[in-house]
């Protein structure tokens, strides 16, 4: 089994209710930040990382997303159609499993933008950190003080060995950025139908196989109009 990721999935089927009224007529993945659709911020990162194939799941205003990604040259896009039923994040991965091989898969949401710092781009950081013999999921985490458009209490604590645990108290130092590497064997362990990726993370954590890598740059959460405005201001004049 290869531990080199060559495929990716972009979760683009959500309703985007927190972004209303912008999402009344436009799906959230097509909301533009600094002149570029959110989904293109994600897909461009994968293309730059050398990922040749990506799966995009669709549900809400699916035709618009389908037309948009059809215009791209790279990565090569396969659609996972969820028009009949929204499957949540984990269910979307499970339905798309047939498109993937046995190597770990990059997976990301579309409501965040990463600004890299240091020597390694975010996908490269995950790939370099990945250890197939120890890991079933490797999440890219951001320290809360490097997050914008986010007012939560954090998601995870992280041990010295890189293993992570869900927030147990009132706060945790790290927030999930939306980008991860996940093993197909973990996806295979999920049920059919709708479920959250958290169920898969719980399974990995129960076996000591849930890890986190820390993003050293900024994380722009674009989950609502307020976060969108902050991201626009942050990226003004910046060429990613």
C-alpha positions as CSV (number, residue, x, y, z in Angstrom):
1,X,0.0,0.0,0.0
2,X,1.4,3.4,-1.0
3,X,1.5,6.1,1.6
4,X,1.9,8.9,-1.0
5,X,-1.4,10.8,-1.5
6,X,-2.3,11.3,-5.2
7,X,-6.0,12.1,-4.8
8,X,-8.2,14.5,-3.0
9,X,-11.8,15.2,-2.0
10,X,-13.5,18.6,-1.7
11,X,-16.6,18.6,0.4
12,X,-18.9,21.0,-1.5
13,X,-22.4,19.7,-0.8
14,X,-23.4,21.7,2.3
15,X,-26.3,24.1,2.4
16,X,-24.2,27.1,3.6
17,X,-27.0,28.4,5.8
18,X,-24.6,30.5,7.9
19,X,-23.5,32.4,4.8
20,X,-27.1,33.5,4.0
21,X,-28.3,35.6,2.3
22,X,-25.3,35.2,-0.1
23,X,-26.1,31.5,-0.4
24,X,-29.8,32.0,-1.3
25,X,-28.8,31.9,-5.0
26,X,-25.1,30.9,-4.9
27,X,-23.7,27.7,-3.3
28,X,-21.1,28.5,-0.7
29,X,-18.2,26.9,-2.6
30,X,-18.7,29.5,-5.3
31,X,-18.7,32.5,-3.0
32,X,-15.7,34.6,-4.0
33,X,-12.9,35.7,-1.8
34,X,-10.3,38.1,-3.3
35,X,-11.8,37.4,-6.7
36,X,-11.6,33.6,-6.5
37,X,-14.3,31.1,-5.6
38,X,-13.7,29.3,-2.3
39,X,-13.6,25.9,-4.1
40,X,-10.9,27.2,-6.4
41,X,-8.8,28.2,-3.4
42,X,-8.9,24.6,-2.4
43,X,-8.5,23.0,-5.8
44,X,-5.7,25.3,-6.8
45,X,-3.8,24.2,-3.6
46,X,-4.2,20.6,-4.6
47,X,-3.1,21.2,-8.2
48,X,0.0,23.1,-7.0
49,X,0.7,20.1,-4.7
50,X,0.7,17.8,-7.7
51,X,-2.6,16.2,-7.0
52,X,-4.0,15.0,-10.4
53,X,-7.4,13.8,-9.4
54,X,-10.0,15.3,-7.1
55,X,-13.6,14.3,-6.2
56,X,-16.1,17.0,-5.5
57,X,-19.5,16.1,-3.9
58,X,-22.5,18.2,-4.8
59,X,-26.0,18.6,-3.4
60,X,-27.2,22.2,-2.9
61,X,-27.4,24.2,-6.2
62,X,-25.4,21.3,-7.6
63,X,-25.7,22.4,-11.2
64,X,-23.8,25.6,-10.5
65,X,-20.9,23.7,-8.8
66,X,-20.9,21.2,-11.6
67,X,-20.6,23.8,-14.3
68,X,-17.9,25.7,-12.4
69,X,-15.6,22.8,-11.9
70,X,-16.1,21.6,-15.5
71,X,-14.1,24.6,-16.6
72,X,-11.0,23.5,-14.7
73,X,-8.0,21.8,-16.3
74,X,-6.4,20.5,-13.1
75,X,-6.9,18.6,-11.0
76,X,-9.1,16.3,-13.0
77,X,-12.6,16.4,-11.3
78,X,-15.0,13.6,-10.6
79,X,-18.4,14.5,-9.3
80,X,-20.0,12.5,-6.4
81,X,-23.7,13.3,-6.8
82,X,-25.6,13.7,-3.6
83,X,-28.6,15.5,-5.1
84,X,-31.0,12.9,-3.7
85,X,-29.8,13.0,-0.1
86,X,-27.3,15.1,1.8
87,X,-24.9,12.7,3.4
88,X,-22.9,15.0,5.7
89,X,-19.1,15.0,5.7
90,X,-18.4,11.4,6.6
91,X,-21.2,10.0,4.5
92,X,-20.0,12.0,1.6
93,X,-16.5,10.5,1.9
94,X,-18.0,7.0,2.2
95,X,-20.1,7.4,-0.9
96,X,-17.1,8.7,-2.9
97,X,-14.8,5.8,-1.6
98,X,-15.2,3.9,-4.9
99,X,-13.3,6.6,-6.7
100,X,-10.2,6.2,-4.5
101,X,-7.4,3.7,-4.3
102,X,-5.7,2.5,-1.1
103,X,-3.4,5.5,-0.6
104,X,-4.3,8.3,1.9
105,X,-6.6,10.9,0.6
106,X,-6.5,14.7,1.1
107,X,-9.9,16.0,2.1
108,X,-10.9,19.6,2.7
109,X,-13.9,21.8,3.4
110,X,-14.4,24.9,1.2
111,X,-15.0,27.4,4.0
112,X,-11.4,28.2,4.9
113,X,-8.3,29.6,3.3
114,X,-4.8,28.7,4.5
115,X,-1.9,31.2,4.2
116,X,1.3,29.2,4.4
117,X,4.4,30.2,6.4
118,X,7.7,28.5,6.9
119,X,9.3,26.0,4.6
120,X,6.4,23.6,3.9
121,X,3.1,24.2,2.1
122,X,0.2,22.7,4.0
123,X,-0.3,19.6,1.8
124,X,3.4,18.9,1.9
125,X,3.4,19.2,5.7
126,X,0.7,16.6,6.0
127,X,2.4,14.3,3.5
128,X,5.8,14.6,5.2
129,X,4.2,13.9,8.6
130,X,2.1,11.0,7.5
131,X,3.1,7.6,8.9
132,X,0.8,4.9,7.5
133,X,1.8,2.3,10.1
134,X,0.6,4.6,12.9
135,X,-2.1,6.9,11.5
136,X,-5.6,6.6,10.2
137,X,-6.2,10.4,10.1
138,X,-3.9,13.4,10.2
139,X,-5.7,16.7,10.7
140,X,-4.1,20.1,9.9
141,X,-4.7,22.2,13.0
142,X,-4.3,25.9,13.6
143,X,-3.5,27.6,16.9
144,X,-6.5,29.7,17.8
145,X,-4.4,32.9,17.8
146,X,-3.6,32.3,14.1
147,X,-7.3,32.0,13.2
148,X,-9.6,34.7,11.8
149,X,-13.3,34.7,11.4
150,X,-13.5,32.1,14.2
151,X,-15.0,32.7,17.7
152,X,-15.1,29.1,19.0
153,X,-13.3,27.6,22.0
154,X,-11.0,25.3,20.0
155,X,-11.3,21.7,18.9
156,X,-8.3,19.7,19.9
157,X,-5.4,19.3,22.3
158,X,-2.2,17.8,20.9
159,X,0.4,15.7,22.7
160,X,4.1,15.7,22.2
161,X,3.8,12.6,20.0
162,X,1.4,14.3,17.7
163,X,-1.7,12.4,18.8
164,X,-4.7,14.6,19.3
165,X,-7.8,14.5,21.6
166,X,-11.1,16.3,21.4
167,X,-11.6,19.3,23.7
168,X,-12.4,18.0,27.2
169,X,-12.8,21.3,29.0
170,X,-14.0,24.8,28.2
171,X,-11.3,25.4,25.6
172,X,-8.6,23.8,23.6
173,X,-5.6,25.4,21.9
174,X,-6.1,24.2,18.4
175,X,-8.9,24.4,15.8
176,X,-9.3,22.1,12.8
177,X,-8.6,23.9,9.6
178,X,-10.7,21.7,7.4
179,X,-7.7,20.0,5.6
180,X,-6.7,16.4,6.5
181,X,-5.1,13.3,5.2
182,X,-7.4,10.3,5.8
183,X,-6.8,6.6,5.2
184,X,-9.3,4.7,3.0
185,X,-9.4,1.9,5.5
186,X,-10.8,4.4,8.0
187,X,-13.5,5.5,5.6
188,X,-14.3,1.8,5.0
189,X,-15.1,1.4,8.7
190,X,-17.8,4.0,8.5
191,X,-21.5,3.2,8.1
192,X,-23.6,3.8,5.0
193,X,-25.9,6.8,4.9
194,X,-25.4,10.2,6.5
195,X,-22.8,10.7,9.3
196,X,-20.2,13.2,10.4
197,X,-16.5,12.7,9.9
198,X,-16.2,13.0,13.7
199,X,-17.5,9.4,13.8
200,X,-14.4,8.3,11.8
201,X,-12.1,10.4,14.0
202,X,-13.6,8.8,17.1
203,X,-12.8,5.4,15.7
204,X,-9.2,6.5,14.9
205,X,-8.8,8.1,18.4
206,X,-10.0,4.9,20.1
207,X,-7.1,3.1,18.5
208,X,-4.6,5.9,19.1
209,X,-4.4,6.6,15.4
210,X,-5.7,10.2,15.3
211,X,-2.9,12.7,14.8
212,X,-2.6,16.4,14.1
213,X,0.0,18.6,12.4
214,X,0.2,22.3,13.3
215,X,-0.2,24.9,10.6
216,X,2.4,27.6,11.0
217,X,0.7,30.3,9.0
218,X,-2.7,31.9,9.2
219,X,-6.1,30.3,8.9
220,X,-9.0,32.4,7.5
221,X,-12.4,30.9,8.4
222,X,-15.0,31.9,5.8
223,X,-18.1,30.4,7.4
224,X,-20.3,33.5,7.5
225,X,-20.5,37.0,6.0
226,X,-18.4,38.4,8.9
227,X,-15.6,35.9,8.2
228,X,-15.9,36.6,4.5
229,X,-15.3,40.3,5.2
230,X,-12.3,39.6,7.4
231,X,-10.8,37.3,4.7
232,X,-11.3,39.9,2.0
233,X,-9.5,42.5,4.0
234,X,-6.7,40.1,4.9
235,X,-6.1,39.1,1.3
236,X,-6.5,42.6,-0.2
237,X,-3.6,43.1,-2.5
238,X,-2.2,39.7,-1.8
239,X,-1.4,37.3,-4.7
240,X,-1.6,33.8,-3.3
